[in-house]
Amino acid sequence: MLFFPLSLGFAPKSEQMKGFSQFIFLVLFLLYSPMFIFAQAADSLVLNTPTGDLYGTLLTPKTDQKVPVVLFIVGSGPTDRDGNSPYTKNNSLKFLAEALQEKGIASLRYDKRGIAQSSKALDSVQNLRLDTWVQDAKDWVHLLQKRNQFSTITILGHSQGSLVGMLAAQDSAVNKYISAAGAGAPINEILETQLAANSPLVLGAAKPILDSLAAGYLVQQVPPMLQSLFAPQVQPFLISWMKYDPAKAIKKLDIPCLIIQGNTDLQVSVKDAQNLKDANPKAQLLIIDQMNHLFKQVSDNRAENMKTYTNPDLPVMPKFVDGIVQFVKDR
């Protein structure tokens, strides 16, 4: 969900710092890079908001009957509606939308505020809060509801979007909810675990900062090596994110829920999915063998896994599509 783990534990100090620099870059890339613009398909819906327009793509099966629709909520970083970014092109969400369309299910995927075609709807990262994305998701649900052409509305949240989707589904006209590769713990705990695994030397300096932000307090003094990760302009967003526990959020949902997780995911673990299942025992749990964070089939070989992030032709796994179709269409 946040970065690709790096093995730093037994490297010399110089190599450790080089690896830590790579780690910081990846965290920043996935957390705080909102102002990229991508070419998008011309066929789009527009959500008007007081601070700017958001853009999405609606795919519907060719039928006169009402069909179910799935609202996709993308993960962290500068990820566009298709699942792509400036440095990764995998078309994961585009392929998923097209696969669902073939199965008689409509979908709406959109560029979140501050990203791609919706970039102008965010003036500064300093003004960004997780709750803003939650409200945007609710507004997209309302737009779908007003169109009066869908039998049910399901939210599918991927990675960070899993938490956004849970929160949006709590008090909106959503019939079902799907978590795809969603974390099962608060982001401060995840960052602490990842820092410990990738650079134990830095954890001691980062831990007090994480604790302060989790308690809702800004940190004025940040060590130079952590300035990029805990820069003043991103601290308010981190605080807004840290106040939510995905396990507590999914527990509040009283609609049908599906939790999907692949066992070759480098960013989110099967344990995360089990934590969500434990919090909401009525939820369905689907673990897919050899599926990674992008819903692509790959072994647990790290090099092979990483290649899928830049492969725009590799389709999403049929088992993943079939699991969603069965859940969405189940009455």
VOGU-3710 file (C-alpha; in Angstrom, 3 decimals, decimal comma):
1> mlffplslgf> 0,000/0,000/0,000  2,845/2,406/0,699  6,080/1,280/-0,823  8,050/-1,671/-2,069  9,963/-3,117/0,907  13,733/-2,900/0,631  16,152/-5,226/2,377  18,460/-2,998/4,406  19,117/-4,941/7,577  22,526/-6,379/6,720
11> apkseqmkgf> 23,886/-3,669/4,409  26,867/-1,437/5,279  25,960/1,968/6,672  26,527/3,721/3,347  24,313/1,233/1,584  21,739/1,559/4,354  21,488/5,298/3,805  21,286/4,813/0,059  18,496/2,311/0,589  16,782/4,593/3,046
21> sqfiflvlfl> 16,872/7,402/0,488  15,163/5,072/-1,961  12,641/4,198/0,734  11,880/7,856/1,418  11,438/8,517/-2,298  8,944/5,692/-2,648  6,958/6,729/0,401  6,799/10,297/-0,829  5,879/9,191/-4,311  2,988/7,106/-3,047
31> lyspmfifaq> 1,786/9,512/-0,369  2,381/13,089/-1,382  2,540/13,487/-5,165  -0,790/14,974/-6,157  -0,133/17,430/-8,950  0,482/15,325/-12,058  -1,653/15,562/-15,198  -2,355/12,600/-17,438  -4,072/12,153/-20,782  -7,541/10,716/-20,192
41> aadslvlntp> -10,271/9,196/-22,291  -12,684/11,743/-23,709  -15,749/9,896/-22,468  -16,015/11,171/-18,910  -18,424/12,289/-16,219  -17,816/15,523/-14,353  -18,514/16,070/-10,668  -18,802/19,772/-9,910  -17,512/20,786/-6,478  -17,057/24,207/-4,874
51> tgdlygtllt> -13,281/24,017/-5,261  -13,015/22,473/-8,718  -14,294/19,751/-11,016  -13,519/16,060/-10,669  -13,457/13,775/-13,704  -14,354/10,120/-14,117  -15,101/7,464/-16,726  -18,373/5,555/-16,723  -18,554/2,198/-18,497  -21,973/0,583/-18,883
61> pktdqkvpvv> -23,084/-2,652/-20,582  -25,250/-2,300/-23,662  -28,708/-2,930/-22,227  -31,950/-1,094/-21,534  -32,242/-2,748/-18,117  -30,918/-1,340/-14,868  -27,547/-2,859/-14,000  -25,329/-2,840/-10,902  -22,584/-0,225/-10,830  -19,260/-0,298/-8,990
71> lfivgsgptd> -17,531/2,909/-7,923  -13,738/2,502/-7,905  -11,657/4,451/-5,380  -7,952/4,419/-6,212  -5,040/3,960/-3,839  -2,397/6,353/-2,530  -0,087/8,619/-4,475  -0,529/10,081/-7,961  -2,596/7,145/-9,179  -5,093/7,974/-11,904
81> rdgnspytkn> -8,468/6,393/-12,662  -6,833/3,616/-14,713  -4,444/2,605/-11,937  -1,454/4,324/-13,536  1,046/6,950/-12,402  3,924/8,942/-13,907  6,314/6,053/-13,217  4,050/3,001/-13,381  1,641/1,968/-16,100  -0,269/-1,230/-15,467
91> nslkflaeal> -3,883/-0,369/-16,405  -5,162/-2,441/-13,479  -8,367/-0,476/-12,889  -8,997/0,073/-16,590  -8,794/-3,669/-17,221  -11,038/-4,366/-14,217  -13,660/-1,902/-15,464  -13,641/-3,467/-18,934  -13,875/-6,978/-17,500  -16,881/-6,020/-15,360
101> qekgiaslry> -18,553/-4,389/-18,356  -18,291/-7,681/-20,237  -19,990/-9,383/-17,281  -22,930/-6,958/-17,284  -21,715/-4,643/-14,523  -21,207/-0,896/-14,930  -18,356/0,976/-13,277  -17,303/4,524/-12,545  -13,614/5,196/-11,972  -12,360/8,703/-11,335
111> dkrgiaqssk> -9,257/10,777/-10,758  -9,290/11,734/-7,107  -8,949/15,370/-6,124  -5,447/16,625/-6,831  -4,628/13,875/-9,334  -4,513/13,749/-13,139  -7,475/15,500/-14,787  -8,816/16,413/-11,319  -5,528/18,077/-10,314  -6,903/21,629/-10,427
121> aldsvqnlrl> -9,454/20,789/-7,733  -6,646/20,897/-5,142  -4,654/24,094/-4,733  -2,096/22,768/-2,244  -1,092/19,539/-0,526  -1,171/21,488/2,724  -4,957/21,820/2,364  -5,529/18,132/1,670  -7,276/15,882/4,201  -8,383/12,271/3,928
131> dtwvqdakdw> -11,909/13,409/4,775  -11,937/15,486/1,588  -11,521/12,344/-0,498  -14,231/10,662/1,572  -16,674/13,459/0,817  -15,780/13,311/-2,858  -16,593/9,598/-2,903  -19,948/10,294/-1,277  -20,685/12,931/-3,902  -19,887/10,472/-6,709
141> vhllqkrnqf> -22,301/7,996/-5,097  -24,962/10,690/-5,052  -24,322/11,447/-8,724  -24,758/7,760/-9,607  -27,931/7,600/-7,546  -29,421/10,601/-9,352  -28,871/9,001/-12,752  -31,530/6,392/-11,887  -30,048/3,798/-14,223  -28,466/1,378/-11,759
151> stitilghsq> -29,976/-1,426/-9,713  -27,358/-1,302/-6,941  -24,291/0,760/-6,051  -21,136/-0,931/-4,757  -17,987/0,826/-3,598  -14,673/-0,868/-4,371  -11,719/0,715/-2,627  -8,175/-0,271/-3,562  -5,284/0,040/-1,094  -5,656/3,474/0,585
161> gslvgmlaaq> -8,981/3,724/-1,247  -10,198/0,807/0,840  -10,324/3,018/3,944  -11,777/5,936/1,975  -14,473/3,616/0,668  -15,326/2,250/4,108  -15,829/5,745/5,459  -17,849/6,862/2,429  -20,101/3,816/2,644  -21,069/4,452/6,268
171> dsavnkyisa> -23,718/7,075/5,571  -24,414/7,096/1,840  -26,691/5,257/-0,569  -24,319/2,319/-1,002  -25,649/-1,232/-1,190  -22,380/-3,152/-0,949  -18,709/-2,616/-0,203  -15,497/-4,276/-1,458  -12,029/-3,882/0,024  -9,319/-4,788/-2,504
181> agagapinei> -5,832/-5,029/-0,985  -6,819/-2,764/1,887  -4,742/-2,260/5,042  -6,009/-3,694/8,299  -4,283/-1,247/10,676  -3,884/2,547/11,053  -1,304/4,144/8,790  0,969/5,187/11,677  1,308/1,545/12,728  2,020/0,511/9,147
191> letqlaansp> 4,677/3,197/8,725  6,288/2,161/11,989  6,411/-1,474/10,896  7,827/-0,593/7,502  10,445/1,748/8,948  11,515/-0,957/11,378  11,839/-3,506/8,578  13,649/-1,221/6,149  15,788/1,029/8,323  15,858/0,174/12,032
201> lvlgaakpil> 18,428/2,943/12,587  15,830/5,527/11,612  12,910/4,100/13,565  14,122/5,578/16,843  13,944/9,084/15,372  10,651/8,489/13,585  8,726/6,847/16,415  8,159/10,011/18,518  7,035/11,873/15,408  4,575/9,146/14,474
211> dslaagylvq> 3,239/9,090/18,031  2,768/12,857/18,059  0,980/12,931/14,708  -1,222/10,004/15,739  -2,223/12,018/18,812  -3,155/14,940/16,567  -0,170/17,211/17,222  2,086/18,789/14,610  5,827/18,292/15,012  8,029/21,382/14,778
221> qvppmlqslf> 11,453/19,755/15,052  12,077/17,003/12,495  15,545/15,495/11,854  16,940/16,387/8,406  16,826/12,762/7,225  13,068/12,675/7,949  12,166/16,121/6,639  10,851/14,783/3,350  8,685/12,159/5,017  7,302/14,449/7,742
231> apqvqpflis> 7,477/17,824/5,996  5,290/20,535/7,597  2,949/20,729/4,604  2,115/17,006/4,717  1,709/16,622/8,471  -1,944/17,778/8,497  -2,812/15,119/5,908  -1,003/12,439/7,890  -2,897/13,436/11,035  -6,198/13,241/9,167
241> wmkydpakai> -5,267/9,773/7,912  -3,926/8,438/11,201  -7,132/9,132/13,095  -8,855/6,267/11,271  -8,466/2,571/11,986  -9,659/0,434/9,031  -10,723/-2,372/11,358  -12,966/-0,007/13,314  -14,288/1,533/10,102  -15,342/-1,756/8,498
251> kkldipclii> -16,909/-2,872/11,757  -19,434/-0,040/11,414  -20,698/-1,241/8,023  -23,981/-3,124/8,135  -24,122/-3,762/4,384  -22,696/-6,823/2,592  -18,883/-6,607/2,498  -16,252/-8,483/0,517  -12,567/-8,438/1,454  -10,203/-9,505/-1,339
261> qgntdlqvsv> -6,483/-10,058/-0,889  -3,751/-11,676/-2,959  -1,050/-13,726/-1,283  1,817/-12,352/-3,411  1,052/-8,722/-2,590  4,268/-6,885/-1,654  2,450/-3,988/-0,031  -0,483/-5,414/1,907  -0,585/-8,814/3,589  -3,118/-11,580/4,069
271> kdaqnlkdan> -2,925/-10,689/7,761  -4,388/-7,263/6,922  -7,336/-8,920/5,213  -7,830/-11,244/8,170  -7,818/-8,260/10,548  -10,648/-6,711/8,538  -12,533/-10,003/8,507  -12,147/-10,367/12,272  -13,543/-6,862/12,727  -16,574/-7,623/10,540
281> pkaqlliidq> -17,254/-11,379/10,826  -20,198/-11,184/8,421  -17,920/-9,995/5,626  -16,835/-12,439/2,935  -13,105/-13,085/2,664  -11,498/-14,046/-0,639  -7,780/-14,874/-0,693  -6,447/-15,312/-4,213  -3,355/-17,400/-4,790  -0,543/-15,702/-6,751
291> mnhlfkqvsd> -2,336/-12,342/-7,017  -0,355/-9,208/-6,237  -1,279/-5,656/-5,249  -2,356/-4,816/-8,810  -4,610/-7,871/-9,161  -2,095/-9,465/-11,547  -0,991/-13,103/-11,449  2,629/-13,415/-10,362  4,758/-15,588/-8,097  6,337/-14,384/-4,883
301> nraenmktyt> 9,536/-13,620/-6,778  10,209/-9,965/-6,050  11,737/-9,095/-9,414  8,842/-10,645/-11,333  6,345/-8,929/-9,060  7,901/-5,529/-9,602  7,758/-5,927/-13,377  3,950/-6,049/-13,262  3,874/-2,429/-12,072  5,103/-1,292/-15,483
311> npdlpvmpkf> 3,391/-3,847/-17,693  0,366/-2,171/-19,349  -0,714/-5,355/-21,132  -0,974/-7,900/-18,306  -4,678/-8,487/-17,524  -6,163/-8,689/-14,053  -6,760/-12,177/-12,727  -10,042/-13,849/-13,780  -10,555/-15,154/-10,216  -10,502/-11,575/-8,997
321> vdgivqfvkd> -13,092/-10,488/-11,567  -15,278/-13,532/-10,917  -15,241/-12,923/-7,163  -16,424/-9,352/-7,650  -19,087/-10,330/-10,184  -20,534/-13,007/-7,924  -20,625/-10,658/-4,939  -22,118/-7,699/-6,829  -24,804/-9,760/-8,562  -25,713/-11,832/-5,508
331> r> -29,116/-10,817/-4,224
//
